[in-house]
Amino acid sequence: MELRHLRYFVAVAEELHFGRAAQRLHIVQPALSKQIANLESELGVQLFHRTRRRVTITGAGAALYEEVRVILHRIDRAVETAQMTAAGQIGSLDLGFIGPAMWSVLPKLLESHHRRVPDVRFRLSELSSVNQIASLRDGRLDAAFVRLPLHDYDDVNFSVVLREPFVVTLPEEHPAAVLPSVDLAELAAEPFIFVPRRVEPGFYDRCIALCQSYGFSPRIVEEGTGPTAICGMVATGLGITLSPSSILNAPWPGVVFRQLSRSGPELELAVATRREEHSAALRGFLETVAEIAPTSG
């Protein structure tokens, strides 16, 4: 028994007319009649009563029809699912990100891609750049939004999706908080709070480079592994810090953000993927990234 025989049977059962069923199936009526007769012979039951004027379905035929209709629906759904999966229109994506990605480009990317392929599910994990790369390389993440530069990862591709300047983060009561912009050199003697280099090497190195461009090396007195911890320490007066300008989209109590008086090194946010072959779902997402955030690497 072949799948086409079941489709022939369903057409006759629904039309109750061999001529109309043959037209629906785009085959000639004698061939259809022969196929139904062969099916009845193979099953050992009569499926239809035939007279010169009408065709009726037997009890055995009606029972078979109810089961076969379900089977064919499931087969059609399975084929559709396979085709959608191959086209990247269904599936799931495990994405890692650092906080600033969610303050800037990531919400728009997720929204746009969900509109394009609503059946692709997202699983999001907020992790440091270093931990994201580890998870990406061992297959726990499909893509990662990380802070550059990151070195010695020959098996990972990086594509820049955002470049942004620094702002300085101060306690609300700091004397410089009332200024519209700040000369970072005038804050050279202040205690600084930075994320440890082992956690965010790219961000740490750019912070150091920025301070050095203003003629000093920062005095780092505290460390925090994320913006919540660091801004909390700034709010209590333990020191000041440097932040990406996208933090302006996520105000924090007890602190203020001020632009710098002159430009310096910019921060780069990149989407990282393994160099090996990507799933269709990931290829579709990267197409959305290229369309929405087309900054070159």
Residue pairs with C-beta under 8 A, 6 or more apart in sequence:
1 39
1 42
3 72
3 75
5 35
5 38
5 39
6 68
6 71
6 72
7 25
7 72
8 21
8 25
8 32
8 35
8 36
8 39
9 36
9 39
9 47
9 61
9 64
9 65
9 68
10 65
10 68
10 69
10 72
11 21
11 24
11 25
11 32
12 18
12 21
12 32
12 36
12 48
12 55
13 47
13 48
13 57
13 61
13 62
13 65
14 21
15 21
15 24
16 54
16 55
16 56
16 57
17 55
18 29
18 32
18 33
18 36
18 55
19 29
21 32
22 28
22 29
22 31
22 32
25 32
36 47
36 48
39 47
40 46
40 47
40 48
43 64
45 58
45 60
45 61
45 64
46 58
46 60
46 61
47 57
47 58
47 60
47 61
47 64
48 55
48 56
48 57
48 58
48 61
49 55
49 56
49 57
49 58
57 65
81 90
84 90
84 119
85 91
85 280
85 281
86 280
87 280
87 284
88 117
88 120
88 279
88 280
88 281
88 282
88 283
88 284
88 285
89 117
89 119
89 120
89 284
90 117
90 119
90 120
90 281
91 119
91 120
91 121
91 279
91 280
91 281
92 120
92 121
92 122
92 123
92 281
93 120
93 121
93 122
93 123
93 142
93 143
93 281
93 282
93 285
94 123
94 125
94 140
94 141
94 142
95 122
95 123
95 124
95 125
95 141
95 142
95 143
95 144
95 145
96 124
96 125
96 126
96 127
96 131
96 132
96 135
96 136
96 141
96 143
96 144
96 145
96 146
97 106
97 124
97 125
97 126
97 127
97 132
97 144
97 145
98 126
98 127
98 128
98 129
98 132
98 145
98 146
98 147
98 200
98 269
99 126
99 226
99 227
99 228
99 250
100 147
100 227
100 244
100 246
100 247
100 267
100 269
101 145
101 269
102 126
103 244
103 246
103 247
103 249
103 250
104 162
104 164
104 244
104 246
104 249
104 269
105 145
105 161
105 162
105 269
105 292
105 293
106 145
108 292
108 293
109 285
109 288
109 289
109 292
109 293
110 122
112 288
112 291
112 292
113 120
113 284
113 285
113 288
114 120
114 122
116 284
116 288
117 281
117 284
120 281
120 284
120 285
125 132
125 135
125 141
127 135
127 144
128 199
128 200
128 225
128 226
129 144
129 146
129 147
129 150
129 199
129 200
129 201
129 202
129 203
130 198
130 199
130 200
130 201
132 141
132 144
132 145
132 146
132 272
133 144
133 146
133 150
133 153
133 156
133 272
135 141
135 144
136 142
136 143
136 144
136 156
136 272
136 273
136 274
137 153
137 155
137 156
137 274
142 273
142 278
142 279
142 281
142 282
142 285
143 271
143 272
143 273
143 282
143 285
143 286
144 271
144 272
144 273
145 161
145 269
145 270
145 271
145 272
146 158
146 202
146 269
146 270
146 271
146 272
147 200
147 202
147 203
147 267
147 268
147 269
147 270
148 158
148 160
148 202
148 268
148 269
148 270
149 201
149 202
149 205
149 268
150 156
150 158
150 201
150 202
150 272
153 272
154 275
155 274
155 275
155 276
156 272
156 273
156 274
156 275
157 272
157 273
157 274
157 275
158 270
158 271
158 272
158 297
159 270
159 271
159 273
159 289
159 290
159 296
159 297
160 268
160 269
160 270
160 295
160 296
160 297
161 269
161 270
161 271
161 289
161 293
161 295
162 246
162 268
162 269
162 293
162 295
163 266
163 267
163 268
163 269
163 295
164 244
164 245
164 246
164 266
164 267
164 269
165 244
165 245
165 259
165 260
165 263
165 264
165 266
165 267
166 206
166 207
166 210
166 242
166 243
166 244
166 245
166 260
166 264
166 265
166 266
166 267
167 242
167 243
167 244
167 245
167 247
167 248
167 257
167 258
167 259
167 260
168 176
168 182
168 184
168 187
168 240
168 241
168 242
168 243
168 257
168 258
168 260
169 230
169 231
169 234
169 240
169 241
169 242
169 243
169 247
169 255
169 256
169 257
170 176
170 177
170 182
170 234
170 240
170 255
170 256
170 257
170 258
171 177
171 234
171 235
171 236
171 237
171 240
171 254
171 255
171 256
172 235
172 254
172 255
172 256
173 237
174 240
174 256
176 182
176 186
176 187
176 258
177 256
177 258
179 258
180 258
180 259
181 258
181 259
181 260
181 261
182 258
182 259
182 260
182 261
183 214
183 260
183 261
183 262
184 210
184 211
184 214
184 260
184 261
184 264
185 214
185 215
185 216
187 240
188 211
188 214
188 215
188 216
188 218
189 219
190 219
190 239
190 240
191 219
191 220
191 221
191 222
191 238
191 239
191 240
192 211
192 218
192 219
192 220
192 221
192 239
192 240
192 241
192 242
193 220
193 221
193 222
193 223
193 224
193 230
193 233
193 234
193 238
193 239
193 240
193 241
194 204
194 207
194 218
194 220
194 223
194 224
194 230
194 241
194 242
195 203
195 204
195 223
195 224
195 225
195 226
195 230
196 204
196 223
196 225
197 204
197 205
199 225
202 268
203 267
206 265
206 266
206 267
207 218
207 242
208 217
208 218
209 264
209 265
210 242
210 264
210 265
211 217
211 218
211 242
213 264
213 265
214 264
221 238
221 239
222 233
222 238
222 239
224 230
224 232
224 233
227 243
227 247
227 250
227 252
230 241
231 241
231 243
231 252
231 254
231 255
232 254
233 239
234 240
234 241
234 254
234 255
235 252
235 253
235 254
235 255
236 254
243 257
244 267
244 269
245 257
245 259
247 257
248 257
270 297
271 286
271 289
273 282
273 286
278 286
